[in-house]
Amino acid sequence: MTTPFELTAAARFDVLQIWNYSAELASVDVADAMLSDLESAMMKLTDRPGIGHRREDITHRDLRFYLVHRYFVIYRDNIVPLRIIRVLHASQNIKKIINA
């Protein structure tokens, strides 16, 4: 079964790191719940791709930011399938990471 969105390699790595961090800090159940919440949000974005915000204070690229817990799902909504660029914690230097 194919998903209506795709994750870049960087986004897949981000999600893996989030799962590992959550599992180590809390438990596998917490990590699985976080992954489920992120996947649900990504599915929601495919149904309503205009949700989230453009953040010109962070980047002039054509990206939207959608907050899930303390993580930004950063995506492009003007292509099919919807492309998840990164999944980054709000405390990270998102501007530096996105514009690198």
A tleap script that builds the chain and sets N, CA, C and O, in Angstrom:
source leaprc.protein.ff14SB
mol = sequence {
  NMET THR THR PRO PHE GLU LEU THR ALA ALA
  ALA ARG PHE ASP VAL LEU GLN ILE TRP ASN
  TYR SER ALA GLU LEU ALA SER VAL ASP VAL
  ALA ASP ALA MET LEU SER ASP LEU GLU SER
  ALA MET MET LYS LEU THR ASP ARG PRO GLY
  ILE GLY HIE ARG ARG GLU ASP ILE THR HIE
  ARG ASP LEU ARG PHE TYR LEU VAL HIE ARG
  TYR PHE VAL ILE TYR ARG ASP ASN ILE VAL
  PRO LEU ARG ILE ILE ARG VAL LEU HIE ALA
  SER GLN ASN ILE LYS LYS ILE ILE ASN CALA
}
set mol.1.N position { 0.848 -1.185 0.000 }
set mol.1.CA position { 0.000 0.000 0.000 }
set mol.1.C position { 0.893 1.248 0.000 }
set mol.1.O position { 1.851 1.322 0.769 }
set mol.2.N position { 0.591 2.197 -0.835 }
set mol.2.CA position { 1.366 3.429 -0.888 }
set mol.2.C position { 0.687 4.487 -0.032 }
set mol.2.O position { -0.533 4.486 0.136 }
set mol.3.N position { 1.490 5.380 0.500 }
set mol.3.CA position { 0.946 6.479 1.295 }
set mol.3.C position { 0.767 7.699 0.407 }
set mol.3.O position { 1.467 7.849 -0.595 }
set mol.4.N position { -0.169 8.574 0.771 }
set mol.4.CA position { -0.402 9.781 -0.037 }
set mol.4.C position { 0.622 10.882 0.233 }
set mol.4.O position { 0.441 12.023 -0.191 }
set mol.5.N position { 1.687 10.538 0.932 }
set mol.5.CA position { 2.765 11.491 1.175 }
set mol.5.C position { 4.078 10.741 1.107 }
set mol.5.O position { 4.115 9.514 1.201 }
set mol.6.N position { 5.153 11.490 0.944 }
set mol.6.CA position { 6.474 10.869 0.976 }
set mol.6.C position { 7.381 11.657 1.895 }
set mol.6.O position { 7.263 12.877 2.017 }
set mol.7.N position { 8.273 10.955 2.529 }
set mol.7.CA position { 9.266 11.572 3.410 }
set mol.7.C position { 10.602 11.587 2.688 }
set mol.7.O position { 10.998 10.596 2.073 }
set mol.8.N position { 11.286 12.705 2.766 }
set mol.8.CA position { 12.653 12.744 2.257 }
set mol.8.C position { 13.516 11.853 3.148 }
set mol.8.O position { 13.091 11.456 4.233 }
set mol.9.N position { 14.705 11.546 2.695 }
set mol.9.CA position { 15.619 10.742 3.503 }
set mol.9.C position { 15.897 11.434 4.839 }
set mol.9.O position { 15.976 10.778 5.877 }
set mol.10.N position { 16.043 12.751 4.809 }
set mol.10.CA position { 16.299 13.504 6.043 }
set mol.10.C position { 15.109 13.394 6.997 }
set mol.10.O position { 15.298 13.244 8.204 }
set mol.11.N position { 13.893 13.468 6.471 }
set mol.11.CA position { 12.698 13.358 7.310 }
set mol.11.C position { 12.582 11.958 7.911 }
set mol.11.O position { 12.216 11.813 9.077 }
set mol.12.N position { 12.893 10.926 7.121 }
set mol.12.CA position { 12.866 9.558 7.658 }
set mol.12.C position { 13.870 9.419 8.797 }
set mol.12.O position { 13.578 8.795 9.817 }
set mol.13.N position { 15.050 10.000 8.621 }
set mol.13.CA position { 16.064 9.956 9.672 }
set mol.13.C position { 15.589 10.726 10.909 }
set mol.13.O position { 15.800 10.282 12.037 }
set mol.14.N position { 14.944 11.884 10.692 }
set mol.14.CA position { 14.407 12.661 11.816 }
set mol.14.C position { 13.420 11.831 12.633 }
set mol.14.O position { 13.490 11.799 13.861 }
set mol.15.N position { 12.500 11.160 11.939 }
set mol.15.CA position { 11.487 10.356 12.619 }
set mol.15.C position { 12.140 9.211 13.390 }
set mol.15.O position { 11.736 8.910 14.513 }
set mol.16.N position { 13.132 8.583 12.801 }
set mol.16.CA position { 13.860 7.513 13.489 }
set mol.16.C position { 14.537 8.047 14.754 }
set mol.16.O position { 14.488 7.408 15.805 }
set mol.17.N position { 15.160 9.205 14.650 }
set mol.17.CA position { 15.803 9.800 15.823 }
set mol.17.C position { 14.781 10.151 16.900 }
set mol.17.O position { 15.048 9.957 18.086 }
set mol.18.N position { 13.632 10.656 16.514 }
set mol.18.CA position { 12.573 10.986 17.474 }
set mol.18.C position { 12.119 9.718 18.182 }
set mol.18.O position { 11.951 9.712 19.401 }
set mol.19.N position { 11.921 8.643 17.420 }
set mol.19.CA position { 11.491 7.383 18.026 }
set mol.19.C position { 12.558 6.883 19.007 }
set mol.19.O position { 12.238 6.516 20.138 }
set mol.20.N position { 13.812 6.868 18.579 }
set mol.20.CA position { 14.894 6.390 19.448 }
set mol.20.C position { 15.004 7.214 20.719 }
set mol.20.O position { 15.146 6.664 21.811 }
set mol.21.N position { 14.937 8.525 20.580 }
set mol.21.CA position { 15.033 9.415 21.733 }
set mol.21.C position { 13.872 9.168 22.696 }
set mol.21.O position { 14.078 9.077 23.906 }
set mol.22.N position { 12.664 9.061 22.167 }
set mol.22.CA position { 11.484 8.839 23.007 }
set mol.22.C position { 11.549 7.484 23.708 }
set mol.22.O position { 11.186 7.365 24.878 }
set mol.23.N position { 12.012 6.471 22.990 }
set mol.23.CA position { 12.126 5.137 23.582 }
set mol.23.C position { 13.154 5.116 24.698 }
set mol.23.O position { 12.944 4.490 25.737 }
set mol.24.N position { 14.262 5.799 24.479 }
set mol.24.CA position { 15.325 5.836 25.488 }
set mol.24.C position { 14.918 6.679 26.694 }
set mol.24.O position { 15.175 6.300 27.837 }
set mol.25.N position { 14.294 7.805 26.441 }
set mol.25.CA position { 13.912 8.722 27.512 }
set mol.25.C position { 12.720 8.201 28.304 }
set mol.25.O position { 12.681 8.337 29.527 }
set mol.26.N position { 11.752 7.607 27.619 }
set mol.26.CA position { 10.520 7.190 28.289 }
set mol.26.C position { 10.326 5.678 28.142 }
set mol.26.O position { 10.652 4.917 29.053 }
set mol.27.N position { 9.799 5.250 27.001 }
set mol.27.CA position { 9.569 3.823 26.767 }
set mol.27.C position { 9.251 3.588 25.292 }
set mol.27.O position { 9.014 4.530 24.535 }
set mol.28.N position { 9.251 2.342 24.910 }
set mol.28.CA position { 8.892 1.975 23.546 }
set mol.28.C position { 7.438 2.360 23.274 }
set mol.28.O position { 7.106 2.801 22.173 }
set mol.29.N position { 6.574 2.195 24.274 }
set mol.29.CA position { 5.163 2.566 24.097 }
set mol.29.C position { 5.008 4.057 23.820 }
set mol.29.O position { 4.216 4.450 22.964 }
set mol.30.N position { 5.755 4.882 24.534 }
set mol.30.CA position { 5.713 6.332 24.310 }
set mol.30.C position { 6.242 6.654 22.912 }
set mol.30.O position { 5.666 7.478 22.202 }
set mol.31.N position { 7.335 6.006 22.520 }
set mol.31.CA position { 7.910 6.234 21.192 }
set mol.31.C position { 6.921 5.828 20.101 }
set mol.31.O position { 6.763 6.533 19.105 }
set mol.32.N position { 6.256 4.685 20.295 }
set mol.32.CA position { 5.259 4.240 19.317 }
set mol.32.C position { 4.091 5.217 19.231 }
set mol.32.O position { 3.582 5.484 18.143 }
set mol.33.N position { 3.665 5.751 20.377 }
set mol.33.CA position { 2.567 6.722 20.390 }
set mol.33.C position { 2.975 8.004 19.673 }
set mol.33.O position { 2.174 8.586 18.941 }
set mol.34.N position { 4.204 8.445 19.875 }
set mol.34.CA position { 4.697 9.642 19.195 }
set mol.34.C position { 4.718 9.417 17.686 }
set mol.34.O position { 4.291 10.279 16.918 }
set mol.35.N position { 5.217 8.258 17.264 }
set mol.35.CA position { 5.247 7.924 15.844 }
set mol.35.C position { 3.831 7.891 15.266 }
set mol.35.O position { 3.596 8.378 14.160 }
set mol.36.N position { 2.907 7.326 16.005 }
set mol.36.CA position { 1.514 7.282 15.562 }
set mol.36.C position { 0.933 8.678 15.407 }
set mol.36.O position { 0.229 8.955 14.436 }
set mol.37.N position { 1.224 9.563 16.364 }
set mol.37.CA position { 0.746 10.947 16.288 }
set mol.37.C position { 1.332 11.672 15.076 }
set mol.37.O position { 0.626 12.417 14.396 }
set mol.38.N position { 2.610 11.458 14.808 }
set mol.38.CA position { 3.242 12.086 13.651 }
set mol.38.C position { 2.638 11.561 12.347 }
set mol.38.O position { 2.361 12.335 11.430 }
set mol.39.N position { 2.436 10.256 12.272 }
set mol.39.CA position { 1.843 9.675 11.060 }
set mol.39.C position { 0.414 10.172 10.855 }
set mol.39.O position { 0.016 10.462 9.727 }
set mol.40.N position { -0.359 10.274 11.937 }
set mol.40.CA position { -1.727 10.791 11.837 }
set mol.40.C position { -1.728 12.230 11.334 }
set mol.40.O position { -2.566 12.607 10.515 }
set mol.41.N position { -0.797 13.021 11.822 }
set mol.41.CA position { -0.693 14.421 11.386 }
set mol.41.C position { -0.333 14.487 9.906 }
set mol.41.O position { -0.871 15.315 9.170 }
set mol.42.N position { 0.561 13.630 9.475 }
set mol.42.CA position { 0.955 13.625 8.056 }
set mol.42.C position { -0.222 13.229 7.170 }
set mol.42.O position { -0.396 13.790 6.088 }
set mol.43.N position { -1.024 12.277 7.613 }
set mol.43.CA position { -2.227 11.901 6.863 }
set mol.43.C position { -3.204 13.073 6.822 }
set mol.43.O position { -3.835 13.326 5.796 }
set mol.44.N position { -3.325 13.783 7.937 }
set mol.44.CA position { -4.198 14.957 7.991 }
set mol.44.C position { -3.740 16.010 6.983 }
set mol.44.O position { -4.563 16.654 6.332 }
set mol.45.N position { -2.440 16.178 6.861 }
set mol.45.CA position { -1.893 17.153 5.917 }
set mol.45.C position { -2.245 16.794 4.474 }
set mol.45.O position { -2.434 17.687 3.647 }
set mol.46.N position { -2.334 15.517 4.165 }
set mol.46.CA position { -2.704 15.132 2.802 }
set mol.46.C position { -4.160 15.462 2.514 }
set mol.46.O position { -4.522 15.761 1.376 }
set mol.47.N position { -4.998 15.407 3.555 }
set mol.47.CA position { -6.417 15.753 3.392 }
set mol.47.C position { -6.638 17.254 3.334 }
set mol.47.O position { -7.532 17.732 2.636 }
set mol.48.N position { -5.826 17.989 4.065 }
set mol.48.CA position { -5.947 19.446 4.148 }
set mol.48.C position { -4.557 20.066 4.013 }
set mol.48.O position { -4.014 20.571 4.995 }
set mol.49.N position { -3.979 20.036 2.825 }
set mol.49.CA position { -2.579 20.449 2.654 }
set mol.49.C position { -2.287 21.923 2.929 }
set mol.49.O position { -1.118 22.299 3.016 }
set mol.50.N position { -3.285 22.749 3.066 }
set mol.50.CA position { -3.021 24.160 3.332 }
set mol.50.C position { -2.871 24.493 4.800 }
set mol.50.O position { -2.571 25.634 5.151 }
set mol.51.N position { -3.081 23.489 5.680 }
set mol.51.CA position { -2.954 23.808 7.105 }
set mol.51.C position { -1.481 23.944 7.459 }
set mol.51.O position { -0.603 23.488 6.728 }
set mol.52.N position { -1.240 24.560 8.559 }
set mol.52.CA position { 0.128 24.886 8.917 }
set mol.52.C position { 0.412 26.313 8.476 }
set mol.52.O position { -0.468 26.998 7.953 }
set mol.53.N position { 1.609 26.743 8.682 }
set mol.53.CA position { 1.964 28.134 8.404 }
set mol.53.C position { 3.217 28.207 7.558 }
set mol.53.O position { 4.104 27.358 7.653 }
set mol.54.N position { 3.272 29.218 6.746 }
set mol.54.CA position { 4.533 29.572 6.100 }
set mol.54.C position { 5.325 30.343 7.153 }
set mol.54.O position { 4.741 31.081 7.947 }
set mol.55.N position { 6.619 30.185 7.167 }
set mol.55.CA position { 7.456 30.849 8.159 }
set mol.55.C position { 8.578 31.587 7.454 }
set mol.55.O position { 9.702 31.094 7.357 }
set mol.56.N position { 8.255 32.786 6.958 }
set mol.56.CA position { 9.254 33.576 6.249 }
set mol.56.C position { 10.357 34.067 7.182 }
set mol.56.O position { 11.422 34.472 6.718 }
set mol.57.N position { 10.112 34.035 8.496 }
set mol.57.CA position { 11.160 34.361 9.450 }
set mol.57.C position { 12.211 33.251 9.519 }
set mol.57.O position { 13.315 33.462 10.022 }
set mol.58.N position { 11.858 32.063 9.006 }
set mol.58.CA position { 12.772 30.924 9.015 }
set mol.58.C position { 13.349 30.668 7.629 }
set mol.58.O position { 14.551 30.446 7.482 }
set mol.59.N position { 12.490 30.698 6.615 }
set mol.59.CA position { 12.941 30.404 5.257 }
set mol.59.C position { 12.030 31.065 4.232 }
set mol.59.O position { 10.844 31.288 4.474 }
set mol.60.N position { 12.611 31.367 3.096 }
set mol.60.CA position { 11.829 31.894 1.981 }
set mol.60.C position { 11.442 30.770 1.017 }
set mol.60.O position { 10.796 31.010 -0.003 }
set mol.61.N position { 11.844 29.546 1.352 }
set mol.61.CA position { 11.445 28.396 0.543 }
set mol.61.C position { 9.941 28.180 0.670 }
set mol.61.O position { 9.332 28.602 1.652 }
set mol.62.N position { 9.357 27.538 -0.298 }
set mol.62.CA position { 7.917 27.296 -0.336 }
set mol.62.C position { 7.566 26.104 0.559 }
set mol.62.O position { 7.257 25.015 0.074 }
set mol.63.N position { 7.621 26.334 1.873 }
set mol.63.CA position { 7.383 25.276 2.854 }
set mol.63.C position { 6.313 25.707 3.845 }
set mol.63.O position { 6.108 26.896 4.089 }
set mol.64.N position { 5.639 24.717 4.406 }
set mol.64.CA position { 4.686 24.952 5.491 }
set mol.64.C position { 5.172 24.215 6.729 }
set mol.64.O position { 5.863 23.200 6.642 }
set mol.65.N position { 4.792 24.752 7.883 }
set mol.65.CA position { 5.190 24.200 9.171 }
set mol.65.C position { 3.930 23.844 9.952 }
set mol.65.O position { 3.041 24.677 10.127 }
set mol.66.N position { 3.862 22.603 10.418 }
set mol.66.CA position { 2.707 22.129 11.174 }
set mol.66.C position { 3.217 21.507 12.468 }
set mol.66.O position { 4.014 20.569 12.438 }
set mol.67.N position { 2.759 22.027 13.599 }
set mol.67.CA position { 3.269 21.596 14.902 }
set mol.67.C position { 2.512 20.384 15.417 }
set mol.67.O position { 1.282 20.374 15.461 }
set mol.68.N position { 3.263 19.364 15.804 }
set mol.68.CA position { 2.726 18.148 16.426 }
set mol.68.C position { 3.517 17.944 17.713 }
set mol.68.O position { 4.714 17.658 17.679 }
set mol.69.N position { 2.846 18.091 18.830 }
set mol.69.CA position { 3.518 18.113 20.128 }
set mol.69.C position { 4.564 19.237 20.077 }
set mol.69.O position { 4.199 20.405 19.943 }
set mol.70.N position { 5.816 18.911 20.179 }
set mol.70.CA position { 6.861 19.938 20.100 }
set mol.70.C position { 7.692 19.794 18.824 }
set mol.70.O position { 8.804 20.314 18.736 }
set mol.71.N position { 7.148 19.093 17.853 }
set mol.71.CA position { 7.859 18.846 16.599 }
set mol.71.C position { 7.156 19.525 15.434 }
set mol.71.O position { 5.934 19.450 15.300 }
set mol.72.N position { 7.938 20.185 14.596 }
set mol.72.CA position { 7.409 20.768 13.377 }
set mol.72.C position { 7.526 19.747 12.244 }
set mol.72.O position { 8.614 19.256 11.943 }
set mol.73.N position { 6.406 19.444 11.635 }
set mol.73.CA position { 6.410 18.690 10.386 }
set mol.73.C position { 6.518 19.759 9.301 }
set mol.73.O position { 5.616 20.580 9.133 }
set mol.74.N position { 7.606 19.739 8.583 }
set mol.74.CA position { 7.894 20.757 7.571 }
set mol.74.C position { 7.677 20.104 6.209 }
set mol.74.O position { 8.300 19.095 5.877 }
set mol.75.N position { 6.775 20.708 5.426 }
set mol.75.CA position { 6.356 20.029 4.208 }
set mol.75.C position { 6.099 20.980 3.050 }
set mol.75.O position { 5.933 22.187 3.226 }
set mol.76.N position { 6.072 20.391 1.856 }
set mol.76.CA position { 5.693 21.105 0.632 }
set mol.76.C position { 4.311 20.621 0.253 }
set mol.76.O position { 4.083 19.422 0.090 }
set mol.77.N position { 3.392 21.556 0.113 }
set mol.77.CA position { 2.006 21.191 -0.170 }
set mol.77.C position { 1.612 21.367 -1.622 }
set mol.77.O position { 0.484 21.050 -1.999 }
set mol.78.N position { 2.510 21.861 -2.435 }
set mol.78.CA position { 2.147 22.165 -3.819 }
set mol.78.C position { 2.578 21.087 -4.805 }
set mol.78.O position { 2.663 21.335 -6.008 }
set mol.79.N position { 2.848 19.897 -4.296 }
set mol.79.CA position { 3.209 18.772 -5.156 }
set mol.79.C position { 2.438 17.536 -4.691 }
set mol.79.O position { 1.995 17.452 -3.545 }
set mol.80.N position { 2.291 16.594 -5.597 }
set mol.80.CA position { 1.623 15.339 -5.274 }
set mol.80.C position { 2.602 14.218 -5.592 }
set mol.80.O position { 3.124 14.171 -6.707 }
set mol.81.N position { 2.868 13.326 -4.666 }
set mol.81.CA position { 2.318 13.351 -3.320 }
set mol.81.C position { 2.962 14.434 -2.460 }
set mol.81.O position { 4.067 14.898 -2.740 }
set mol.82.N position { 2.258 14.819 -1.425 }
set mol.82.CA position { 2.763 15.806 -0.474 }
set mol.82.C position { 4.126 15.323 0.034 }
set mol.82.O position { 4.294 14.140 0.331 }
set mol.83.N position { 5.085 16.226 0.133 }
set mol.83.CA position { 6.450 15.837 0.526 }
set mol.83.C position { 6.805 16.396 1.887 }
set mol.83.O position { 6.809 17.610 2.092 }
set mol.84.N position { 7.103 15.495 2.822 }
set mol.84.CA position { 7.576 15.876 4.149 }
set mol.84.C position { 9.086 16.090 4.034 }
set mol.84.O position { 9.838 15.163 3.734 }
set mol.85.N position { 9.511 17.328 4.276 }
set mol.85.CA position { 10.920 17.689 4.110 }
set mol.85.C position { 11.733 17.329 5.352 }
set mol.85.O position { 12.793 16.711 5.248 }
set mol.86.N position { 11.236 17.715 6.518 }
set mol.86.CA position { 11.909 17.463 7.797 }
set mol.86.C position { 10.865 17.344 8.890 }
set mol.86.O position { 9.726 17.779 8.726 }
set mol.87.N position { 11.266 16.746 10.020 }
set mol.87.CA position { 10.475 16.709 11.248 }
set mol.87.C position { 11.448 17.097 12.354 }
set mol.87.O position { 12.294 16.301 12.761 }
set mol.88.N position { 11.313 18.344 12.838 }
set mol.88.CA position { 12.311 18.906 13.750 }
set mol.88.C position { 11.683 19.416 15.030 }
set mol.88.O position { 10.582 19.968 15.025 }
set mol.89.N position { 12.399 19.223 16.127 }
set mol.89.CA position { 11.940 19.727 17.425 }
set mol.89.C position { 11.981 21.253 17.414 }
set mol.89.O position { 12.888 21.859 16.843 }
set mol.90.N position { 11.002 21.851 18.043 }
set mol.90.CA position { 10.879 23.312 18.047 }
set mol.90.C position { 12.094 24.003 18.661 }
set mol.90.O position { 12.358 25.165 18.350 }
set mol.91.N position { 12.830 23.321 19.516 }
set mol.91.CA position { 13.991 23.955 20.152 }
set mol.91.C position { 15.247 23.919 19.280 }
set mol.91.O position { 16.247 24.559 19.607 }
set mol.92.N position { 15.200 23.181 18.180 }
set mol.92.CA position { 16.357 23.125 17.285 }
set mol.92.C position { 16.487 24.430 16.506 }
set mol.92.O position { 15.535 25.205 16.406 }
set mol.93.N position { 17.667 24.659 15.962 }
set mol.93.CA position { 17.888 25.825 15.121 }
set mol.93.C position { 17.364 25.507 13.723 }
set mol.93.O position { 18.122 25.195 12.804 }
set mol.94.N position { 16.039 25.599 13.598 }
set mol.94.CA position { 15.370 25.194 12.367 }
set mol.94.C position { 15.829 26.037 11.187 }
set mol.94.O position { 16.009 25.522 10.083 }
set mol.95.N position { 16.014 27.303 11.413 }
set mol.95.CA position { 16.442 28.204 10.327 }
set mol.95.C position { 17.772 27.716 9.738 }
set mol.95.O position { 17.922 27.632 8.519 }
set mol.96.N position { 18.703 27.404 10.582 }
set mol.96.CA position { 20.021 26.939 10.124 }
set mol.96.C position { 19.919 25.590 9.415 }
set mol.96.O position { 20.556 25.375 8.384 }
set mol.97.N position { 19.115 24.683 9.974 }
set mol.97.CA position { 18.976 23.338 9.397 }
set mol.97.C position { 18.303 23.393 8.031 }
set mol.97.O position { 18.775 22.770 7.080 }
set mol.98.N position { 17.207 24.132 7.928 }
set mol.98.CA position { 16.426 24.207 6.696 }
set mol.98.C position { 17.180 24.915 5.579 }
set mol.98.O position { 17.047 24.549 4.411 }
set mol.99.N position { 17.961 25.913 5.925 }
set mol.99.CA position { 18.631 26.723 4.905 }
set mol.99.C position { 20.061 26.264 4.621 }
set mol.99.O position { 20.792 26.927 3.885 }
set mol.100.N position { 20.458 25.137 5.200 }
set mol.100.CA position { 21.827 24.637 4.986 }
set mol.100.C position { 21.997 24.062 3.597 }
set mol.100.O position { 23.084 23.598 3.249 }
savepdb mol mol.pdb
quit
